[in-house]
Amino acid sequence: MTKYIGILTAGGDSPGLNAAIRGVGKAALGMDMRVIGFRDGFRGLMNDRTYRLDGETLSGILTVGGTILGTSRDKPHRMSIGGKVMDMTDVMMDTYQRHHLDALVCLGGGGTQKNAYRLLQKGMNIITLPKTIDNDVAMTDATFGFDTALGIATEAIDRLHSTAHSHHRIIVVEIMGHNTGWLALGAGIAGGADVILIPEIPYDIESVAAAIRRRSRSGHRFSIVAVSEGAMSQDVSTAIQTLRENKETAANDDEKNQVKSKLKAMEVEQARSTWELSRQLEILTGLESRVTILGYVQRGGTPSAVDRLLATRLGAACAELIQAGVYGVMVAARGEKAEPVPLEQVVGKRKSVPIDHPWVQTARHVGTCLGDEV
């Protein structure tokens, strides 16, 4: 019997989403399945806003950035409806059944894996694909979108070398990554950054300043500092860890809410940490310091060949799994293979940079300061 599958993209946009949609769609059509897309993530599933995915629709989208389906950060169990937050998973289940779907394919990062798992528990046949420029989805070697963003961030660092060298400045480059440092670490190494600061290795500001002063004494009157947006100083890291421990041991809800408020305030302050880092380095080194925040430019534009290949082969493997009746899994990249991983092994986890990772060791070997040594 012909199988019917739905596809949606959720969370932040990312290079390779269209390549993955095409990979799933073309492989599924080749297996005589019928494919529809839902617009704007889980909200489109709730509102039954569909987009037919046939051969003509899928043609020409391989090289296009973003997602032809649109995306949103809506959560199925906490959807904003008319100013109220409501659980809309039952409504989404109705849409799923109305279209007689055999499976729903959800493309997204860690949050999407979690939300898809909720729909799996509701009774839908779910398969997910790992997408994010952060490369932080657990249980997969890589996520599509990462390689493209890595190339963009590296090129930005390459270009900033000219300005830093010409004006004898410190250039602090903020790179995306949320709570993981894969992107900043990879781009920092590839771009020859002198300092790389990532969330997994809290930094000491004096250690960073000392490394820059050593460069100045040796005749290098400029430095490039690649900093992940989630990087934090050792003092802030310790304070946040203490607050989290206090939250766990809070005697009542009032105490817990007080700790939550303090944590939120620290997170807001942390969002401005790159500017403060730049200011402190200027004071401690006597060199002019400037900040460049790459922002959303890192996840826009044409996907790299690596991301197109990864997204296409994971998408095609997804269609094969649906044909075989395998559900409740994320299609993970394992070497050159694609393997199904049970969703319960993925949700609630984050793939952080191990402090003994080869990339970290490589950075240290070539003399890059990671902020934890004086």
N, C-alpha and C positions, 0 to 999 in steps of 0.2 A: 504493500500500500504506500501511496505517496505520503511523505512526511512534510509537516509544516513547521517552519522555524521562524522565530522572531529574533531581531538583533537590536541592541541599543548601546549607546556610548554614554558613559557617565563620568562625573568628576571633571578635572581640568582637561582642556584640549591638549593634544600631544601629536607630534609627527608620527605617522605610521597608522593612525586610526583608519583612514580610508583604505590603506593597503590591506589592513586586517579585515575590514568589511568586505572588500573585494575578494580576499582569499577565502573567507567563509562562504560568501555568496556564490562565486563561480564554481567552487568545489561542490557545493550543495546542489546547484542547478545541474551540474554534470552527473549527479547521482539521482536526478529526477525529483528533487525536493522543491518545495515552494518557499520563498523567502520574503518576509516583510520586515521593514525597519520601523522603529518607534522613535519619533522626534523628541529631542531634548531630554534624553535620559529617562529616569523613572517617572517624571511628570508626564511624558508622552504616553507611557504605558498606562498611567492612571486615566488620562484624558482620551485614550484610544486614538491618538494622532499617528496615523500610519504613513509609511512611505514605501511604495512598491520597489523591491530590489530585483530587477531582472537584468538580462544581459546588456541591454541598452543603458540602463542606469549605472551599472557597474563599470561600463567602458570609460576609460580615460581618467579614472580617479586615483590610480596607483601613485602618481607623482604629486597629487594635490595635498597640501597641508590641512590641518584641522579635521573636521568630520562633516560629511554631507548630511548626517542625521541630526547635527546639533547636540549640545550636551548641557547638563546642569548638575548642581551639587545637591539636589533634593534627596532626602532619605525616605524610603517607603513608609516607615513607621513614624516619621515625624515630618509630615508634609504641611506646609503653610497653605491653608485654604481660607480665604476671606478674613485674614488676620488671626485665624485660630490654627493651632498646631494639632494635626490629627493623624491617626494611624490609617493609611489608605491601602494596606496590603490586601484587604478583602476586595476592594475595587479593582486592584491590579490583577487579582486572581480571576475576577469576572472577565476582564479584557483577554487574559490568557486563554480562558475557556471559550470565549466568544469566537476567537479565531482558530479554535481547534488546534492549538499549537502542541507539537510534540516536544519542543524544547525552546528555551529562551537563552540566547547568547548575550552575555554582559561583558563589555569591554571597559576596563578601568583599572585604577590603582587599588591601594589598600582599603579605602573606604567603600569602593564599589564591590570588592570581594565580600566585605562584611554585609552590605545591603543585599547582595545577590544571595548570600547564605540565608538571610531571613526569608526570602522568597522560596528558597529550596525547602526550608522548614515548613512553609505554608502549603507545600505540595506541588510546586512547579518543578519541571525537569530543567535544571540550570547547568550551563557550562560557562566558564569565564575565561577571558584572555587577559594576561598581565600587561597593562599599559601605564607608564609614567616616566617622565624624564628623570625622576629622582632615583630610579633603579632600586627602590626599597621594598618591593613586594617579595614576601617570603617564599621559599621553596622553588624559585626559578633562577637559573643562571643569569638571565637578563630580561629586561622589560623593553618593549619597543617604544621608541621615543628618546631613550637615553643616549644612543649613539649620535643622533642628530644634534641634541642639545650640547653634548660633549664637544662636538666639532664647532658649534657656534661660540661656546664659551672660550674654547681654545683660541679661535681666531680673534676674539675680542682682546684676550690677553696679549696675543701677538701684536695687535695694533697699538695697544697702550704702552708697549715697550718704547716706541718712538717718542711719545710725549714725556714719559718718565725720564728717559735718557736726556732729551733736549733741555728740559727745565730743571733737572737735578731734583726730582720730586719723589715722594712716596705716592704710589697710586694704589689705593685700596679698592679692589674689585669684589663686589658682592655677587655671589653666584647662588642660584636657586638650589634647593635640596631639602628644605623644611628641617626635619630632624636627622637627616643622614648626610654624610659628606662625600658620597661617591662622585658627584658631579664636580665639586670644588677640587677634590683630590686629583681626579683624572685630568681635568683641565689645567690645574696648577702644574702638574708634572709635565704634561704635553706642551704647555705654554712657557715653561721655564720660570715659573713664579719663584721668588726668593723666600717667601713665607706662605704656608698653606695652613689655614685654620678651619677645623671641622668640628661638628658637635661631639663626635666620639672622643676627642682629645681636648679637654678644657685647657685653655691657654693662660699663661702668665704674661701680663703685658710687658713686664721688665725683660722677660726672655725674648720677646719679639723685638723690643727696642734694642736690646744688646746685639742681636743678630744684625740689625740694620746698621748700628754703629760700627760693627766689625767690618761690614761691607764698605762703609765710608772711609774707614782708616786704610783699607786696602786699595782705595782709589775708585771704588764703585759708588758714585754719588747719586744713585737712584735705587729704588727697590719696588718690586711688584708684590703686593700682598693679596693673595686669593683667599677670600673668606666666605664660607658657607653661611647662608642666612640664619642658620640655627646654631652657629658657633657661639660659645660663651666662655667667659673668663672662669678661672678656677673658683674665685670667690662667689660668683653668681651660681655656678654649678653646685657648689656646696650648699648655698642657701636654698636653692630649689629642692635639692635632695632632702634637706632637713624638713622643709615644709611638706613634702610628699609623705615623709615618715610620720609627721605630726597629723596629717590628714588620716592616715591609716589607724592611728592610735587615739583619735579624737573621742572624747567621752560621750558627746552628744551632737545633735545636728547643728546647734548654734556654733560650737567650736569648729565643726567641720566646714561650715559656711564661711567662718572667719578665715580659715586657712585657704579655702577656695578663692576668696577675694584677694588675699595677699598673693596667691599664685598668679591670678589673672593680672594683677597690677605689675608683677614682675615680667610676665609675658609681653605686656604692652611696652614696658621699658626696654625689653630685649629687642623689640622690633626696631629700636633706634640705636642699637649697640654698635653697628658699623660706623655710624657718624661719631660716636663717642670714642671708638677705637682709633679712628683717624685723628681726632683731636688730641688724644693722649700721646700718640706716636709723634705728632708734631712737636709737642712739649718735650718729650723725652729724648728726641734725636736732634732737634734744631733744624730739621728739614721740613719744607712745605709738604703738606699731605692733601691729596684730593681723593674724593670718593666717586666711583662709577658703579651704579647699580644696573646690572644687565636686565633684570626683570623679565617681562613676558616675551621679549625678543628671542629668548632662549628656546621657547617651545613653538615658535611659528615657522612658517615656510615649508619648503619641499623636504620630505624625509630623505635621509641618506640611503645609499644602496644597502648598507647593513640593516637599517631599520625596515626597509621595504622587504628584504629577504626574510628577516625574522618574522615580521607581521604576516607575510604571505604563507610561510610554512606553518606557523601556529594556527592561522585561519583554516588552512586546508586540513590540518590534523584535527581541528575542531569538527569539521564536517564529517570526517571519517568516524569520529567517536559517536556523533549523533546517529550516523548510519548503523553503528554497532550497538546502539542503545546504552551507551555509557554516559551517565549524568552525575551531577553533584560533584563535579571536578573542575579544577583550573588546568588549562593546557599550559604546561611549564616547558621552558627551554632547558634541555639537559644535553650539553655538548651540541652535536649537530642533530640530535633527535628531539622529538616533542613527546612528553609523557604526561598522562593524566595524574593529577595530585588531588586527593580528597579535599574539598573546600574547608572542612573543619581543621585541617592541618595548616591552612593558610591564614584564616581570619584571626585578627587580634595579634598578629606577629609583624615584626618589621625587620627587614634585612639591613642591618647596620654594618658599617665598616669595622671589621675586627682590628684591634690595635696592632696585631702582628701580621696583618694582611701584606702580601707581597708589594702592593702599591705603597703602603706606608714605609716598608723597609727600603724600597727603591728611592723614595723621597729623601729618607735619611742618608742613604748612601751617597747621593749626589749633593749633599750639603744643604738641603732645604730645611728651613726652620719650621717645626710644627707647633711651636709655642709652649712646649712642655719641658724644655731644657734651657739652662742659662749657659 
